[in-house]
Amino acid sequence: MDFLLAVVSTPIIFGCYLWYRKIEAGRSRGERVSKKWRELSVKNRIVIIAAFLPAAFLLYSFVGTLFVRLVLINLPLMPSSPVKFIWAAAFAGVGSTYSIAILSPRVPPKMSDR
């Protein structure tokens, strides 16, 4: 079952990478513009903070695993299997890519382009 869950999360991570590359290509072509944190609405700020929570958990899990293996300390909320690390990475990828999409909105086309 763990292998199946790991295999299912791989297309999610790959899809996030493709989505990120599409956003970056749009930025380089001038179709997207970068926004500052101050320019975002409160709703978008909350969404971005919530989107980075899986990344924070992934970082906590990674550092916690190092401490557990080196110092033999038990930390709360540690994932019990590597599959949970993979799923945390998948959710972190989705969250960070969605945040980049919020921070890089599309530029409306000019009237002369139509």
Secondary structure, DSSP 8 states (H G I E B T S, - for coil): -HHHHHHHHHHHHHHHHHHHHHHHHHHHHTSB----GGGS-HHHHHHHHHHTHHHHHHHHHHHHHHHHHHH----TT--SSHHHHHHHHHHHHHHHHHHHHHHS-B----GGG-
